[in-house]
Structure formats: structure tokens, C-alpha cells
């Protein structure tokens, strides 16, 4: 019989498998259609997305530092690094909004170009998943501030971190598809 933490871990991994399939199907469709149209992905957009990628990776490092401080039973250190991770996650989303705004200013909208539709769809889907991860992290932070985050039972933080890192890997994959295709 599986324990509650084991069931939660299994559920997270199954959800991530479903999301992986979703993003693979989208990128497969994009790569199939990509040969029909090009010229919408500017160097300016690549620079914005590159900066966003750096921000998201930095958020993962901050989240890991928070986990390390929690293992050392330093709630203050964990709070500091988890707050940094949260802020960087919000900054990433703001950076994605800047990327969208850059396309809008260039006259590129969802129906304007076949490939821009893919961009808007995958970045919106990724942002929705990241919003969920931010909500989880906010819940973890609220528990830590109230003294209810235990170094001896860090399941909630561990599952949040697994999901967060998964979103990093997913974004790296999407960024490389956009950049190299």
C-alpha cells in the first residue's frame, strides 16, 4: 500500500507525463507546419526569450537553495530563497508578456501567421502551468511564514520543486524548438 506522500509523488509524475505529451504534440504540429511560413521570429524576440530563460533557470536555483536551507532547518534561509524563486517566477511571466507585446507591436497576432499561433499557444500553456506552480509555491511560503513547513516532512516543497524543475525543462525544450526550427 502506498503512503500519502508516495501517492502524491505518483500523481505529480503522471500529470507531468500528460503535460509532456501535450507539449510534444504541439511541437510536432509546429515542426510539420513550420516549412510553410517563416520570418516572424525576430532577433529581438530571441533576446527577450533568452533573458526569460535565464530568469527561469535562476528561479530553479533559488528554489533548490530554499530546499537546502529547509533541510538544514533554517526556516529564515528557506523563506528568503523561496521568496526569491517566487519573485523570479513572476518576473519570467512578466518577461513573457513583454515577448507577446513585442510581437503585437510588430503586427504579429494569433491569426496573422501560422507559426505565431503556435508561439502564443505554447507560451500561454506554459504560463498557465507556471501560474499553478506559483500558486503552489505561494502556499509553501505561507506555510513557512506560519511555521508550518517541516524540514522532517518536506513533501509539499519537494513536489513543488519537482513540478517547477519540470517546467524549466519544458521551457528549455520549447525555447530551443522556437530558436532552432
OpenMM code with the backbone's topology and positions (N, CA, C; nanometers):
from openmm import Vec3, app, unit

residues = "UNK UNK UNK UNK UNK UNK UNK UNK UNK UNK UNK UNK UNK UNK UNK UNK UNK UNK UNK UNK UNK UNK UNK UNK UNK UNK UNK UNK UNK UNK UNK UNK UNK UNK UNK UNK UNK UNK UNK UNK UNK UNK UNK UNK UNK UNK UNK UNK UNK UNK UNK UNK UNK UNK UNK UNK UNK UNK UNK UNK UNK UNK UNK UNK UNK UNK UNK UNK UNK UNK UNK UNK UNK UNK UNK UNK UNK UNK UNK UNK UNK UNK UNK UNK UNK UNK UNK UNK UNK UNK UNK UNK UNK UNK UNK UNK UNK UNK UNK UNK UNK UNK UNK UNK UNK UNK UNK UNK UNK UNK UNK UNK UNK UNK UNK UNK UNK UNK UNK UNK UNK UNK UNK UNK UNK UNK UNK UNK UNK UNK UNK UNK UNK UNK UNK UNK UNK UNK UNK UNK UNK UNK UNK UNK UNK UNK UNK UNK UNK UNK UNK UNK UNK UNK UNK UNK UNK UNK UNK UNK UNK UNK UNK UNK UNK UNK UNK UNK UNK UNK UNK UNK UNK UNK UNK UNK UNK UNK UNK UNK UNK".split()
positions = [
    Vec3(0.0837, -0.1182, 0.0000),
    Vec3(0.0000, 0.0000, 0.0000),
    Vec3(0.0884, 0.1248, 0.0000),
    Vec3(0.0564, 0.2172, -0.0890),
    Vec3(0.1336, 0.3404, -0.0975),
    Vec3(0.0925, 0.4387, 0.0116),
    Vec3(0.1920, 0.5090, 0.0627),
    Vec3(0.1639, 0.6138, 0.1613),
    Vec3(0.1110, 0.7371, 0.0882),
    Vec3(0.0574, 0.8305, 0.1639),
    Vec3(0.0050, 0.9535, 0.1031),
    Vec3(0.1126, 1.0288, 0.0246),
    Vec3(0.2332, 1.0500, 0.0800),
    Vec3(0.3364, 1.1178, 0.0010),
    Vec3(0.3706, 1.0426, -0.1287),
    Vec3(0.3747, 0.9114, -0.1221),
    Vec3(0.4048, 0.8328, -0.2424),
    Vec3(0.2943, 0.8485, -0.3469),
    Vec3(0.1702, 0.8535, -0.3025),
    Vec3(0.0580, 0.8740, -0.3950),
    Vec3(0.0657, 1.0125, -0.4589),
    Vec3(0.1011, 1.1113, -0.3786),
    Vec3(0.1145, 1.2466, -0.4322),
    Vec3(0.2275, 1.2552, -0.5343),
    Vec3(0.3392, 1.1906, -0.5035),
    Vec3(0.4516, 1.1892, -0.5979),
    Vec3(0.4100, 1.1233, -0.7287),
    Vec3(0.3418, 1.0120, -0.7195),
    Vec3(0.2957, 0.9411, -0.8395),
    Vec3(0.2018, 1.0301, -0.9203),
    Vec3(0.1115, 1.0994, -0.8530),
    Vec3(0.0172, 1.1881, -0.9225),
    Vec3(0.0917, 1.3006, -0.9943),
    Vec3(0.1922, 1.3573, -0.9295),
    Vec3(0.2705, 1.4641, -0.9927),
    Vec3(0.3419, 1.4115, -1.1165),
    Vec3(0.4027, 1.2960, -1.1057),
    Vec3(0.4738, 1.2392, -1.2205),
    Vec3(0.3780, 1.2047, -1.3343),
    Vec3(0.2609, 1.1542, -1.3028),
    Vec3(0.1619, 1.1248, -1.4075),
    Vec3(0.1136, 1.2532, -1.4743),
    Vec3(0.0909, 1.3565, -1.3962),
    Vec3(0.0494, 1.4851, -1.4530),
    Vec3(0.1594, 1.5406, -1.5445),
    Vec3(0.2835, 1.5277, -1.5015),
    Vec3(0.3936, 1.5774, -1.5843),
    Vec3(0.4061, 1.4953, -1.7131),
    Vec3(0.3791, 1.3664, -1.7070),
    Vec3(0.3816, 1.2839, -1.8284),
    Vec3(0.2744, 1.3312, -1.9263),
    Vec3(0.1564, 1.3614, -1.8755),
    Vec3(0.0495, 1.4120, -1.9620),
    Vec3(0.0885, 1.5464, -2.0234),
    Vec3(0.1479, 1.6347, -1.9435),
    Vec3(0.1897, 1.7654, -1.9955),
    Vec3(0.3004, 1.7498, -2.1000),
    Vec3(0.3907, 1.6565, -2.0771),
    Vec3(0.4969, 1.6310, -2.1742),
    Vec3(0.4367, 1.5890, -2.3072),
    Vec3(0.3401, 1.4998, -2.3025),
    Vec3(0.2732, 1.4561, -2.4256),
    Vec3(0.2073, 1.5741, -2.4955),
    Vec3(0.1403, 1.6577, -2.4189),
    Vec3(0.0737, 1.7757, -2.4737),
    Vec3(0.1730, 1.8649, -2.5478),
    Vec3(0.2861, 1.8971, -2.4838),
    Vec3(0.3826, 1.9865, -2.5459),
    Vec3(0.4541, 1.9195, -2.6644),
    Vec3(0.4764, 1.7881, -2.6578),
    Vec3(0.5366, 1.7184, -2.7717),
    Vec3(0.4433, 1.7202, -2.8925),
    Vec3(0.3162, 1.6987, -2.8699),
    Vec3(0.2195, 1.7018, -2.9803),
    Vec3(0.2158, 1.8410, -3.0427),
    Vec3(0.2138, 1.9440, -2.9587),
    Vec3(0.2136, 2.0803, -3.0118),
    Vec3(0.3394, 2.1100, -3.0941),
    Vec3(0.4541, 2.0691, -3.0439),
    Vec3(0.5766, 2.0986, -3.1179),
    Vec3(0.5863, 2.0154, -3.2450),
    Vec3(0.5332, 1.8947, -3.2426),
    Vec3(0.5309, 1.8132, -3.3647),
    Vec3(0.4476, 1.8840, -3.4719),
    Vec3(0.3313, 1.9325, -3.4332),
    Vec3(0.2454, 2.0053, -3.5271),
    Vec3(0.3160, 2.1311, -3.5777),
    Vec3(0.3831, 2.2010, -3.4884),
    Vec3(0.4567, 2.3216, -3.5273),
    Vec3(0.5651, 2.2877, -3.6290),
    Vec3(0.6418, 2.1844, -3.6020),
    Vec3(0.7508, 2.1488, -3.6924),
    Vec3(0.6982, 2.1018, -3.8273),
    Vec3(0.5814, 2.0390, -3.8294),
    Vec3(0.5213, 1.9979, -3.9561),
    Vec3(0.4776, 2.1190, -4.0382),
    Vec3(0.4270, 2.2216, -3.9735),
    Vec3(0.3780, 2.3413, -4.0422),
    Vec3(0.4863, 2.4455, -4.0641),
    Vec3(0.5950, 2.4322, -3.9943),
    Vec3(0.6984, 2.5355, -3.9952),
    Vec3(0.7512, 2.5636, -4.1358),
    Vec3(0.7584, 2.4630, -4.2195),
    Vec3(0.8142, 2.4828, -4.3526),
    Vec3(0.7260, 2.5709, -4.4402),
    Vec3(0.6005, 2.5902, -4.4030),
    Vec3(0.5090, 2.6694, -4.4844),
    Vec3(0.5265, 2.8195, -4.4670),
    Vec3(0.5844, 2.8614, -4.3572),
    Vec3(0.5961, 3.0050, -4.3327),
    Vec3(0.7087, 3.0323, -4.2342),
    Vec3(0.7797, 3.1403, -4.2584),
    Vec3(0.8846, 3.1798, -4.1652),
    Vec3(0.8936, 3.3325, -4.1642),
    Vec3(0.9876, 3.3858, -4.0888),
    Vec3(1.0096, 3.5291, -4.0902),
    Vec3(0.9393, 3.6063, -3.9807),
    Vec3(0.8795, 3.5401, -3.8857),
    Vec3(0.8088, 3.6120, -3.7790),
    Vec3(0.8905, 3.6181, -3.6511),
    Vec3(0.9916, 3.5331, -3.6375),
    Vec3(1.0701, 3.5228, -3.5144),
    Vec3(1.1920, 3.6134, -3.5266),
    Vec3(1.1889, 3.7267, -3.4593),
    Vec3(1.2937, 3.8284, -3.4732),
    Vec3(1.4081, 3.8052, -3.3739),
    Vec3(1.5247, 3.8622, -3.4027),
    Vec3(1.6344, 3.8559, -3.3061),
    Vec3(1.5968, 3.9217, -3.1726),
    Vec3(1.5152, 4.0265, -3.1770),
    Vec3(1.4708, 4.0924, -3.0541),
    Vec3(1.3884, 3.9958, -2.9685),
    Vec3(1.3000, 3.9205, -3.0327),
    Vec3(1.2192, 3.8216, -2.9594),
    Vec3(1.3092, 3.7128, -2.9018),
    Vec3(1.4080, 3.6686, -2.9791),
    Vec3(1.5019, 3.5674, -2.9297),
    Vec3(1.5772, 3.6178, -2.8070),
    Vec3(1.6159, 3.7446, -2.8075),
    Vec3(1.6873, 3.8014, -2.6924),
    Vec3(1.5976, 3.8070, -2.5689),
    Vec3(1.4725, 3.8461, -2.5876),
    Vec3(1.3785, 3.8511, -2.4751),
    Vec3(1.3583, 3.7111, -2.4180),
    Vec3(1.3368, 3.6153, -2.5053),
    Vec3(1.3134, 3.4779, -2.4584),
    Vec3(1.4394, 3.4196, -2.3944),
    Vec3(1.5558, 3.4578, -2.4455),
    Vec3(1.6814, 3.4135, -2.3832),
    Vec3(1.6952, 3.4674, -2.2416),
    Vec3(1.6625, 3.5948, -2.2238),
    Vec3(1.6672, 3.6546, -2.0892),
    Vec3(1.5654, 3.5868, -1.9982),
    Vec3(1.4464, 3.5603, -2.0505),
    Vec3(1.3437, 3.4910, -1.9717),
    Vec3(1.3902, 3.3519, -1.9307),
    Vec3(1.4593, 3.2844, -2.0211),
    Vec3(1.5114, 3.1509, -1.9905),
    Vec3(1.6109, 3.1581, -1.8751),
    Vec3(1.6986, 3.2554, -1.8799),
    Vec3(1.7953, 3.2749, -1.7711),
    Vec3(1.7224, 3.3002, -1.6390),
    Vec3(1.6193, 3.3829, -1.6423),
    Vec3(1.5422, 3.4140, -1.5214),
    Vec3(1.4771, 3.2876, -1.4652),
    Vec3(1.4187, 3.2068, -1.5530),
    Vec3(1.3526, 3.0853, -1.5064),
    Vec3(1.4532, 2.9865, -1.4467),
    Vec3(1.5690, 2.9736, -1.5101),
    Vec3(1.6720, 2.8845, -1.4551),
    Vec3(1.7220, 2.9368, -1.3202),
    Vec3(1.7362, 3.0674, -1.3079),
    Vec3(1.7773, 3.1259, -1.1794),
    Vec3(1.6727, 3.0983, -1.0720),
    Vec3(1.5454, 3.0986, -1.1102),
    Vec3(1.4404, 3.0695, -1.0123),
    Vec3(1.4523, 2.9259, -0.9615),
    Vec3(1.4899, 2.8352, -1.0499),
    Vec3(1.5087, 2.6962, -1.0073),
    Vec3(1.6247, 2.6831, -0.9097),
    Vec3(1.7310, 2.7559, -0.9376),
    Vec3(1.8455, 2.7534, -0.8455),
    Vec3(1.8053, 2.8095, -0.7090),
    Vec3(1.7278, 2.9169, -0.7097),
    Vec3(1.6815, 2.9751, -0.5832),
    Vec3(1.5916, 2.8768, -0.5085),
    Vec3(1.5055, 2.8078, -0.5818),
    Vec3(1.4184, 2.7087, -0.5186),
    Vec3(1.5006, 2.5964, -0.4562),
    Vec3(1.6048, 2.5534, -0.5257),
    Vec3(1.6920, 2.4495, -0.4701),
    Vec3(1.7628, 2.4972, -0.3446),
    Vec3(1.8070, 2.6223, -0.3467),
    Vec3(1.8707, 2.6784, -0.2264),
    Vec3(1.7713, 2.6802, -0.1101),
    Vec3(1.6478, 2.7145, -0.1388),
    Vec3(1.5442, 2.7119, -0.0354),
    Vec3(1.5259, 2.5729, 0.0220),
    Vec3(1.5281, 2.4730, -0.0642),
    Vec3(1.5164, 2.3345, -0.0165),
    Vec3(1.6353, 2.2977, 0.0714),
    Vec3(1.7546, 2.3403, 0.0297),
    Vec3(1.8742, 2.3101, 0.1084),
    Vec3(1.8665, 2.3749, 0.2468),
    Vec3(1.8219, 2.4980, 0.2521),
    Vec3(1.8098, 2.5657, 0.3814),
    Vec3(1.7036, 2.4985, 0.4687),
    Vec3(1.5966, 2.4503, 0.4068),
    Vec3(1.4955, 2.3804, 0.4856),
    Vec3(1.5543, 2.2515, 0.5435),
    Vec3(1.6322, 2.1792, 0.4637),
    Vec3(1.6967, 2.0569, 0.5141),
    Vec3(1.7891, 2.0867, 0.6313),
    Vec3(1.8501, 2.2064, 0.6296),
    Vec3(1.9378, 2.2478, 0.7397),
    Vec3(1.8586, 2.3076, 0.8561),
    Vec3(1.7282, 2.3023, 0.8463),
    Vec3(1.6354, 2.3552, 0.9470),
    Vec3(1.6565, 2.5050, 0.9685),
    Vec3(1.6810, 2.5735, 0.8593),
    Vec3(1.6916, 2.7194, 0.8632),
    Vec3(1.5704, 2.7760, 0.7900),
    Vec3(1.4641, 2.7966, 0.8645),
    Vec3(1.3404, 2.8454, 0.8043),
    Vec3(1.3618, 2.9848, 0.7447),
    Vec3(1.4390, 3.0688, 0.8116),
    Vec3(1.4643, 3.2045, 0.7601),
    Vec3(1.5354, 3.1978, 0.6247),
    Vec3(1.6351, 3.1116, 0.6144),
    Vec3(1.7055, 3.0950, 0.4866),
    Vec3(1.6150, 3.0369, 0.3798),
    Vec3(1.5347, 2.9392, 0.4191),
    Vec3(1.4400, 2.8795, 0.3239),
    Vec3(1.3410, 2.9839, 0.2743),
    Vec3(1.2881, 3.0631, 0.3664),
    Vec3(1.1939, 3.1694, 0.3285),
    Vec3(1.2568, 3.2681, 0.2307),
    Vec3(1.3785, 3.3070, 0.2589),
    Vec3(1.4472, 3.4041, 0.1734),
    Vec3(1.4605, 3.3500, 0.0304),
    Vec3(1.5107, 3.2273, 0.0168),
    Vec3(1.5345, 3.1717, -0.1156),
    Vec3(1.4049, 3.1340, -0.1873),
    Vec3(1.3057, 3.0877, -0.1136),
    Vec3(1.1772, 3.0561, -0.1765),
    Vec3(1.1086, 3.1837, -0.2258),
    Vec3(1.1257, 3.2924, -0.1520),
    Vec3(1.0705, 3.4207, -0.1953),
    Vec3(1.1411, 3.4690, -0.3224),
    Vec3(1.2719, 3.4501, -0.3277),
    Vec3(1.3475, 3.4859, -0.4489),
    Vec3(1.2974, 3.4025, -0.5671),
    Vec3(1.2779, 3.2726, -0.5458),
    Vec3(1.2267, 3.1853, -0.6527),
    Vec3(1.0906, 3.2337, -0.7007),
    Vec3(1.0035, 3.2687, -0.6063),
    Vec3(0.8706, 3.3175, -0.6405),
    Vec3(0.8803, 3.4465, -0.7228),
    Vec3(0.9620, 3.5395, -0.6770),
    Vec3(0.9776, 3.6675, -0.7477),
    Vec3(1.0322, 3.6465, -0.8888),
    Vec3(1.1279, 3.5564, -0.9027),
    Vec3(1.1827, 3.5284, -1.0357),
    Vec3(1.0793, 3.4613, -1.1256),
    Vec3(0.9941, 3.3781, -1.0682),
    Vec3(0.8860, 3.3185, -1.1465),
    Vec3(0.7901, 3.4242, -1.1989),
    Vec3(0.7575, 3.5202, -1.1135),
    Vec3(0.6708, 3.6310, -1.1558),
    Vec3(0.7421, 3.7144, -1.2627),
    Vec3(0.8712, 3.7372, -1.2446),
    Vec3(0.9488, 3.8129, -1.3424),
    Vec3(0.9519, 3.7410, -1.4774),
    Vec3(0.9636, 3.6084, -1.4760),
    Vec3(0.9580, 3.5314, -1.6002),
    Vec3(0.8256, 3.5549, -1.6721),
    Vec3(0.7161, 3.5487, -1.5980),
    Vec3(0.5850, 3.5723, -1.6603),
    Vec3(0.5761, 3.7138, -1.7165),
    Vec3(0.6298, 3.8099, -1.6453),
    Vec3(0.6314, 3.9471, -1.6965),
    Vec3(0.7143, 3.9550, -1.8244),
    Vec3(0.8237, 3.8823, -1.8272),
    Vec3(0.9076, 3.8778, -1.9473),
    Vec3(0.8346, 3.8144, -2.0652),
    Vec3(0.7528, 3.7142, -2.0370),
    Vec3(0.6736, 3.6532, -2.1444),
    Vec3(0.5709, 3.7540, -2.1965),
    Vec3(0.5150, 3.8346, -2.1077),
    Vec3(0.4215, 3.9390, -2.1514),
    Vec3(0.4944, 4.0398, -2.2413),
    Vec3(0.6191, 4.0712, -2.2091),
    Vec3(0.6986, 4.1601, -2.2937),
    Vec3(0.7196, 4.0960, -2.4315),
    Vec3(0.7437, 3.9662, -2.4350),
    Vec3(0.7608, 3.8967, -2.5631),
    Vec3(0.6331, 3.9070, -2.6464),
    Vec3(0.5189, 3.8853, -2.5836),
    Vec3(0.3914, 3.8990, -2.6547),
    Vec3(0.3747, 4.0419, -2.7053),
    Vec3(0.4030, 4.1393, -2.6183),
    Vec3(0.3879, 4.2794, -2.6555),
    Vec3(0.4782, 4.3146, -2.7741),
    Vec3(0.5981, 4.2578, -2.7762),
    Vec3(0.6908, 4.2796, -2.8873),
    Vec3(0.6301, 4.2299, -3.0175),
    Vec3(0.5686, 4.1143, -3.0131),
    Vec3(0.5024, 4.0626, -3.1343),
    Vec3(0.3838, 4.1498, -3.1732),
    Vec3(0.3046, 4.1906, -3.0750),
    Vec3(0.1889, 4.2757, -3.1042),
    Vec3(0.2325, 4.4064, -3.1714),
    Vec3(0.3397, 4.4669, -3.1180),
    Vec3(0.3900, 4.5922, -3.1767),
    Vec3(0.4389, 4.5724, -3.3195),
    Vec3(0.4867, 4.4513, -3.3497),
    Vec3(0.5343, 4.4216, -3.4852),
    Vec3(0.4188, 4.3806, -3.5771),
    Vec3(0.2968, 4.3795, -3.5231),
    Vec3(0.1809, 4.3426, -3.6050),
    Vec3(0.1594, 4.1928, -3.6175),
    Vec3(0.2211, 4.1165, -3.5286),
    Vec3(0.2064, 3.9705, -3.5316),
    Vec3(0.1060, 3.9306, -3.4234),
    Vec3(-0.0051, 3.8739, -3.4682),
    Vec3(-0.1112, 3.8311, -3.3769),
    Vec3(-0.1368, 3.6823, -3.3979),
    Vec3(-0.2262, 3.6269, -3.3210),
    Vec3(-0.2566, 3.4844, -3.3292),
    Vec3(-0.2917, 3.4415, -3.4717),
    Vec3(-0.3858, 3.5059, -3.5399),
    Vec3(-0.4218, 3.4587, -3.6744),
    Vec3(-0.3320, 3.5130, -3.7858),
    Vec3(-0.2366, 3.5996, -3.7519),
    Vec3(-0.1542, 3.6650, -3.8533),
    Vec3(-0.0639, 3.5682, -3.9267),
    Vec3(-0.0111, 3.4755, -3.8544),
    Vec3(0.0942, 3.3895, -3.9082),
    Vec3(0.0777, 3.2499, -3.8490),
    Vec3(0.0945, 3.1437, -3.9293),
    Vec3(0.0775, 3.0076, -3.8734),
    Vec3(0.1707, 2.9781, -3.7556),
    Vec3(0.2931, 3.0250, -3.7641),
    Vec3(0.3883, 2.9952, -3.6572),
    Vec3(0.3669, 3.0811, -3.5337),
    Vec3(0.3162, 3.2027, -3.5529),
    Vec3(0.2914, 3.2868, -3.4360),
    Vec3(0.1794, 3.2268, -3.3509),
    Vec3(0.0841, 3.1616, -3.4142),
    Vec3(-0.0222, 3.0944, -3.3393),
    Vec3(0.0353, 2.9903, -3.2454),
    Vec3(0.1333, 2.9154, -3.2946),
    Vec3(0.1996, 2.8165, -3.2101),
    Vec3(0.2689, 2.8853, -3.0929),
    Vec3(0.3390, 2.9937, -3.1214),
    Vec3(0.4099, 3.0655, -3.0159),
    Vec3(0.3136, 3.1090, -2.9060),
    Vec3(0.2045, 3.1725, -2.9456),
    Vec3(0.1082, 3.2206, -2.8462),
    Vec3(0.0477, 3.1044, -2.7679),
    Vec3(0.0177, 2.9948, -2.8365),
    Vec3(-0.0428, 2.8793, -2.7699),
    Vec3(0.0521, 2.8160, -2.6682),
    Vec3(0.1752, 2.7876, -2.7083),
    Vec3(0.2658, 2.7188, -2.6150),
    Vec3(0.3104, 2.8091, -2.5009),
    Vec3(0.3310, 2.9373, -2.5296),
    Vec3(0.3713, 3.0247, -2.4197),
    Vec3(0.2560, 3.0473, -2.3225),
    Vec3(0.1332, 3.0530, -2.3740),
    Vec3(0.0170, 3.0662, -2.2844),
    Vec3(-0.0018, 2.9395, -2.2019),
    Vec3(0.0146, 2.8229, -2.2645),
    Vec3(0.0012, 2.6967, -2.1907),
    Vec3(0.1101, 2.6850, -2.0842),
    Vec3(0.2319, 2.7195, -2.1214),
    Vec3(0.3414, 2.7140, -2.0237),
    Vec3(0.3165, 2.8134, -1.9104),
    Vec3(0.2692, 2.9329, -1.9442),
    Vec3(0.2407, 3.0338, -1.8423),
    Vec3(0.1306, 2.9858, -1.7473),
    Vec3(0.0295, 2.9185, -1.8007),
    Vec3(-0.0777, 2.8662, -1.7143),
    Vec3(-0.0220, 2.7642, -1.6159),
    Vec3(0.0664, 2.6787, -1.6633),
    Vec3(0.1277, 2.5802, -1.5740),
    Vec3(0.2175, 2.6489, -1.4709),
    Vec3(0.2872, 2.7539, -1.5147),
    Vec3(0.3737, 2.8255, -1.4213),
    Vec3(0.2913, 2.9011, -1.3167),
    Vec3(0.1759, 2.9532, -1.3571),
    Vec3(0.0873, 3.0170, -1.2594),
    Vec3(0.0444, 2.9173, -1.1519),
    Vec3(0.0159, 2.7947, -1.1937),
    Vec3(-0.0182, 2.6902, -1.0966),
    Vec3(0.1002, 2.6627, -1.0039),
    Vec3(0.2206, 2.6553, -1.0613),
    Vec3(0.3406, 2.6331, -0.9794),
    Vec3(0.3633, 2.7501, -0.8835),
    Vec3(0.3372, 2.8721, -0.9291),
    Vec3(0.3490, 2.9881, -0.8404),
    Vec3(0.2479, 2.9809, -0.7267),
    Vec3(0.1281, 2.9342, -0.7566),
    Vec3(0.0271, 2.9178, -0.6510),
    Vec3(0.0741, 2.8140, -0.5490),
    Vec3(0.1315, 2.7044, -0.5969),
    Vec3(0.1869, 2.6036, -0.5047),
    Vec3(0.2980, 2.6639, -0.4196),
    Vec3(0.3860, 2.7388, -0.4844),
    Vec3(0.4972, 2.7996, -0.4109),
    Vec3(0.4468, 2.9035, -0.3107),
    Vec3(0.3442, 2.9778, -0.3478),
    Vec3(0.2847, 3.0738, -0.2539),
    Vec3(0.2269, 3.0003, -0.1330),
    Vec3(0.1661, 2.8851, -0.1561),
    Vec3(0.1131, 2.8049, -0.0459),
    Vec3(0.2263, 2.7564, 0.0448),
    Vec3(0.3363, 2.7104, -0.0175),
    Vec3(0.4537, 2.6676, 0.0598),
    Vec3(0.5065, 2.7841, 0.1423),
    Vec3(0.5177, 2.9010, 0.0799),
    Vec3(0.5660, 3.0196, 0.1520),
    Vec3(0.4738, 3.0561, 0.2680),
    Vec3(0.3446, 3.0479, 0.2469),
    Vec3(0.2513, 3.0821, 0.3553),
    Vec3(0.2662, 2.9848, 0.4717),
    Vec3(0.2887, 2.8591, 0.4405),
    Vec3(0.3110, 2.7603, 0.5474),
    Vec3(0.4415, 2.7894, 0.6210),
    Vec3(0.5440, 2.8272, 0.5462),
    Vec3(0.6730, 2.8582, 0.6100),
    Vec3(0.6598, 2.9804, 0.7002),
    Vec3(0.5915, 3.0843, 0.6539),
    Vec3(0.5742, 3.2051, 0.7350),
    Vec3(0.4960, 3.1766, 0.8628),
    Vec3(0.4051, 3.0803, 0.8567),
    Vec3(0.3257, 3.0459, 0.9756),
    Vec3(0.3938, 2.9392, 1.0609),
    Vec3(0.5154, 2.8996, 1.0215),
    Vec3(0.5881, 2.7999, 1.0981),
    Vec3(0.5355, 2.6584, 1.0794),
    Vec3(0.4710, 2.6329, 0.9683),
    Vec3(0.4102, 2.5017, 0.9447),
    Vec3(0.4796, 2.4232, 0.8335),
    Vec3(0.6022, 2.4614, 0.7990),
    Vec3(0.6798, 2.3885, 0.6984),
    Vec3(0.7894, 2.3132, 0.7722),
    Vec3(0.7852, 2.1820, 0.7640),
    Vec3(0.8755, 2.0993, 0.8419),
    Vec3(0.9925, 2.0493, 0.7582),
    Vec3(1.1112, 2.0564, 0.8144),
    Vec3(1.2293, 2.0004, 0.7492),
    Vec3(1.2248, 1.8480, 0.7505),
    Vec3(1.1460, 1.7909, 0.8401),
    Vec3(1.1389, 1.6459, 0.8538),
    Vec3(1.0349, 1.5847, 0.7604),
    Vec3(0.9431, 1.6669, 0.7106),
    Vec3(0.8409, 1.6201, 0.6165),
    Vec3(0.8228, 1.7246, 0.5061),
    Vec3(0.9237, 1.7358, 0.4175),
    Vec3(0.9207, 1.8418, 0.3161),
    Vec3(0.8465, 1.8026, 0.1879),
    Vec3(0.7466, 1.7154, 0.1979),
    Vec3(0.6801, 1.6618, 0.0791),
    Vec3(0.6237, 1.7733, -0.0084),
    Vec3(0.5547, 1.8677, 0.0510),
    Vec3(0.4929, 1.9752, -0.0267),
    Vec3(0.5975, 2.0546, -0.1046),
    Vec3(0.7046, 2.0920, -0.0385),
    Vec3(0.8107, 2.1667, -0.1066),
    Vec3(0.8785, 2.0795, -0.2120),
    Vec3(0.9019, 1.9534, -0.1808),
    Vec3(0.9658, 1.8637, -0.2774),
    Vec3(0.8816, 1.8481, -0.4032),
    Vec3(0.7519, 1.8286, -0.3882),
    Vec3(0.6640, 1.8131, -0.5044),
    Vec3(0.6551, 1.9425, -0.5847),
    Vec3(0.6509, 2.0547, -0.5150),
    Vec3(0.6501, 2.1838, -0.5837),
    Vec3(0.7790, 2.2015, -0.6635),
    Vec3(0.8913, 2.1641, -0.6046),
    Vec3(1.0206, 2.1774, -0.6725),
    Vec3(1.0283, 2.0852, -0.7942),
    Vec3(0.9799, 1.9626, -0.7805),
    Vec3(0.9800, 1.8702, -0.8949),
    Vec3(0.9016, 1.9308, -1.0108),
    Vec3(0.7829, 1.9824, -0.9797),
    Vec3(0.6994, 2.0422, -1.0828),
    Vec3(0.7662, 2.1669, -1.1408),
    Vec3(0.8259, 2.2485, -1.0575),
    Vec3(0.8938, 2.3708, -1.1022),
    Vec3(1.0083, 2.3368, -1.1978),
    Vec3(1.0900, 2.2388, -1.1597),
    Vec3(1.2034, 2.1995, -1.2438),
    Vec3(1.1543, 2.1394, -1.3757),
    Vec3(1.0450, 2.0668, -1.3687),
    Vec3(0.9845, 2.0134, -1.4914),
    Vec3(0.9471, 2.1271, -1.5861),
    Vec3(0.8901, 2.2337, -1.5313),
    Vec3(0.8538, 2.3482, -1.6148),
    Vec3(0.9773, 2.4147, -1.6742),
    Vec3(1.0875, 2.4141, -1.6007),
    Vec3(1.2140, 2.4651, -1.6551),
    Vec3(1.2574, 2.3835, -1.7767),
    Vec3(1.2585, 2.2538, -1.7599),
    Vec3(1.2999, 2.1653, -1.8695),
    Vec3(1.2050, 2.1811, -1.9882),
    Vec3(1.0770, 2.1903, -1.9601),
    Vec3(0.9788, 2.2104, -2.0665),
    Vec3(1.0064, 2.3414, -2.1397),
    Vec3(1.0328, 2.4484, -2.0642),
    Vec3(1.0608, 2.5762, -2.1294),
    Vec3(1.1890, 2.5692, -2.2123),
    Vec3(1.2931, 2.5051, -2.1597),
    Vec3(1.4167, 2.4917, -2.2375),
    Vec3(1.3892, 2.4217, -2.3703),
    Vec3(1.3113, 2.3167, -2.3655),
    Vec3(1.2730, 2.2432, -2.4865),
    Vec3(1.1979, 2.3349, -2.5829),
    Vec3(1.0963, 2.4064, -2.5333),
    Vec3(1.0181, 2.4948, -2.6188),
    Vec3(1.1033, 2.6070, -2.6760),
    Vec3(1.1887, 2.6638, -2.5937),
    Vec3(1.2770, 2.7714, -2.6397),
    Vec3(1.3682, 2.7224, -2.7503),
    Vec3(1.4247, 2.6045, -2.7333),
    Vec3(1.5136, 2.5507, -2.8380),
    Vec3(1.4380, 2.5199, -2.9659),
    Vec3(1.3164, 2.4689, -2.9552),
    Vec3(1.2343, 2.4440, -3.0738),
    Vec3(1.2092, 2.5760, -3.1463),
    Vec3(1.1702, 2.6781, -3.0726),
    Vec3(1.1436, 2.8077, -3.1352),
    Vec3(1.2694, 2.8678, -3.1971),
    Vec3(1.3788, 2.8547, -3.1279),
    Vec3(1.5029, 2.9165, -3.1713),
    Vec3(1.5654, 2.8446, -3.2921),
    Vec3(1.5595, 2.7133, -3.2911),
    Vec3(1.6327, 2.6344, -3.3927),
    Vec3(1.5477, 2.5910, -3.5106),
    Vec3(1.4172, 2.5928, -3.4967),
    Vec3(1.3328, 2.5435, -3.6062),
    Vec3(1.3208, 2.6457, -3.7165),
] * unit.nanometer
topology = app.Topology()
chain = topology.addChain("A")
for resn in residues:
    res = topology.addResidue(resn, chain)
    for name in ("N", "CA", "C"):
        topology.addAtom(name, app.Element.getBySymbol(name[0]), res)
